[in-house]
Each structure stands twice: as C-alpha cells, then as structure tokens.
Amino acid sequence: MASPRLIELWPAAGVRIRAGGVEMRWIDDELAVDLALLAGNGVHEEGSMPFNSPWTRGSAREVGRSVLSFQWAARPHVSAKRLVLEFGVLIDGEPVGIQGASADDWSVLREVETGSWLGRAHQGRGIGSRMRALMLHFCFEAMHAEHVVSAAFTDNAASNAVSLRTGYELDGVQRVVREGVAATQTRYRMDRDRWLQVRAANQQLIGADVEVIGVEALLADLEPVEPAS
C-alpha cells in the first residue's frame, strides 16, 4: 500500500474502492508486477484481439513488460487537463485484473472513458460486471462525473455484454484500425440521469456497500489552476 508521505504528495495513490471482497486501488510497483505476471499467463484466446493496441501479443515476459510500461507511463496523468486512473482489481486480496478510467479536460467535460481486462483464470465468473459496476459507482457517486463512455469491438461478446448489463445505452459505432485491418467498435454511453435509473441494479451486481477512500484529496488535486495575475 502507498505510504502516507506518497499520498500527501500524490493523492491518487491513496484512492481505494471496496465492496465486500472486491477492492480496486492505485497500482504501486508491487501490484504492477503481480498484474504483469497475471497478464503474461493470458488475457484472451490466441486468435482474438479485444484491444486497440495489441499489447497482449508476444511472450509472457513481453506481455508483462507491456503492462509495466503502460502503468508507469499512466501515473503522471492526474490533472484537470488529462486524467488517467488505473486501478488494480483484487478479489479477496488476489489480483485479477485492471479497471481504468481516463478523461481529457475533466474539469470542463466531466466525462470519463472506462477500460479493463481480466486474467483468463478469472473470467466467466461475473467479476467483469462487478468491477464495471463498482467503477460506475466511483465515477458518478464519488467523482461526480456527468458522463461515462466505453467501447468494444463487435466481436468482443463479453465486453459488450458487460456494458449492456450495467446499463449503458448504445451510442453508435466507429471504425478503427486493429492490427493493420479495419474493425468496428460499438460505443456505449451513460449520463447521470441514466445512472440514477440503473444505480439500484448496479448495487445488486456489486453485492455489498461501497466504501471509497481518498477521493476528497484527489478531487482537490484536480481543481484547475488559476493563471497568475
């Protein structure tokens, strides 16, 4: 866990979201290594690619290094202009994947985009829906977001199912390049009014009361800096 001195300097390091046996927290180096090793053991079937960037291609060591390099690069982006929050997901203390949210111009738009992955050994158990529901709770209830969006390739049945199960509404399609070939993604969106409609159903998915730690200091850190007069 992050030390009090680090949290004082970097409040994002102190953020934790807990509900029953599920915990999402800032990824320190020790947790990053655990998650890198988990990803090296597989995230999806060999013939598929659920991500825009094919970071899961290569040996276990290469995949693990991709996880580490991404996490290290993401850490500095905690500002009103560019916000990236990457949380390790733990079930009863065991790392199972990552749930993230990112935003540009957060202080103006109040909109974040979610993304996630689970180690293959932990898939098919409803964890993906629980951690997405927990992230939605965090974004709307703790961060006071106005919009949360997500996207998934049309051939990624699991991710599309999670978005629909947690209550996102369809927001069109987009064509992107995936490993050098055109592919189609389905977009999803949830605004605050929609969240209020589906909040109770998501609470049932979460299955326990939610505890959020450290968000007040993070929000204070995200206030836009007024230019000097």
N, C-alpha and C positions, 0 to 999 in steps of 0.2 A: 504494500500500500504506500501511497505517496506520503512523504514526511510533511509535518506541519510547516516547515520552512519553505518547502517547494510550493505547497498550496498557497501560502502567503504571497509568494512571487507570481505564481501561475495558477489562478483559481480553478481553471478547467481540470487540473489534476486531482481536485478534491471531489469531483462530481460522482455520485453513486446513485443508482436507481435500483430499489429492491422490492420484490413482491414474493413472499413465500420463499421457495428455494431458488428463485431466479434473481440474478444480480447482473446489472450492467455497470461497468465502471471504466474510468480512464485507463488507457493501456500503458503501463510502465514497461521498462525493459524486460523484466522477468516474465510478465504476462505476454508480452510481444513474442518472446521466444517460445513459450508454450503454444501460442496460436500459430506461429510459423511452423512448428513441428506438426501440429494438427493438420494444417493445410497441406503439408508435404505428404500426408497419408491419403489425400484425396478429398476433393470438394464436389466433384460431379463425374458422370460417366465419361469415359475416354472420348467418345465420338461427339460430345456436345460441347457448347461454349456459351454459358449464360452471362458472360461479362463483356463489356465493350472492349476492354483491354485483356488480351489472353494471358493474364499473369499466372494462370494455373497450368500452363504448358511447361514441360521440362521435367528434370529430375526432382526428387523430394527436396534436395538441397537448393536447387534453383528456385523452386516454388517458395520455400521458406525464406530465402533471401529477398524474394519479391515482396513478401508480406512485411518483412522488416524495413525495407527501403521505403515502402509506401507509408508505413506508420511513422517512421522518423520524419518523412517529408511533410506529413499532415500536421504534426504537432504545432508548428508555429502559427497556424492559421486560426487564430482565435481573436477576431476583431469584428467591429461593426461592418467593415467592408467585405471581409472574407472570413467565413466561419466554417470550420470543419471539426466535427465532434465524432470521434471513433471510440466506441465502447466495446470492450471485451464482454462477451456474454458467458456467464458461469451458471451451471445448474448444480446446486448443492456443492459449490466450490470447485467444480470441474469445468475448465474452459471448453466451450463447444463451438464458438464462432464469434463473429463480429457483427454488430449493428451500428451503422453510422448515419449521420445526417449532415448535410452541407448546405451552405447558403451564400449567395452574393448579395451585397447591400442589405444585410439583415435588418439594420435599424430603420430602413425605409419600407422594404417589401414584406418583412415578417413571413417569409416563405422559405421552407427547407425541403430538400430532396433526400429521401431515405435510400439506403442501400445496405445489403447484408450478405453474409454467407455462413454456412454451417458445415462443419466436418461431416463427411459421409456417414460416419458411425452414429451420428446424432440426428440424421434425417428421418422423416416419416413418423415422428413421434409428437407432432404438433408444436414443437419448440419454435419453429419459424413464425407461426401465428402469434404465439405468446410474446415473443420478443418484439415483433412489429407492433402489437397492441400496447406493449409497455413503452415503446418509443413514441407512439402517438400520444399516450398519456403525458409523457415527459414534454413533448413539443407543445401541446395545447395547454396543459394544466400548469406546467412549471415554467416553460419558456415563453408562454403567451404568444405562440405562433398564430398567424391568421390563415395560412395555407400550408399543407404538406402534400408533396407530389412524389410520384415514383414512376418507374418504367420497367418493363420486362420484355425480352424477346418473345415473340408469339409462340415459339416452340419451347418456352420455359414454363411448363404447365404448373409446377409447384409455386413459383413466384407469382404468377398471375392469380392462382387460387388464393394465396395469402392476401393479396391486395383486395380481392373481392370479399373474402371472408371478414376482413377487418373494416370493411365499409367504404373503401374508396369508390369514387364514381369514375366512369370512363371519361377520358379527356382526349380522345383521338389516337392517331397512330403517327409514327415518324420512321423514316428510313435512315439507317446509319450503315457505316462500313464495319463489318465484323470479319476479322482475319482476311481482309482483302476482297470480301464479297459483300454485296448489298444485302441487308437484312431488315426486317420490320420489327419495330417495338410497339407495344401498346402502352399508352400513357394513362396514368391514374391521378386523380386529384381529390383532396378532401379540404373543404374550408371549415371555418369554425362552426357555422350553422350545421353542417353535415356531422361534424364531430359530436355536437350536442345530441344529435339524433341517434348516433351509434355508440355513444360512450358507455351505456349500460351493457350492451352486448360485448364490447371490448373488455369491460371489467370482468365479465364472466370468463372470457378467454384467459385473462391474466390469472384469475382464480384466487387472488389474495389482495389485501390492502397494499397500496403502493406507498413506499417511503422514498422521498427524494432528498439527498444530502448535497449540500454545497452549491445549489443553484443560485442562491442570492448573490454570492460573491462573483459568480460567473456573469450574471446579468449586469452587475455593476461594472464589470470589466468590459462589457460590450457597448456601454454608452458611447455614442460618437464624441470624439474630442473636438471641442470648440476651437476654432482658429484663434491664435493670439491676436489681440487688438494692437 
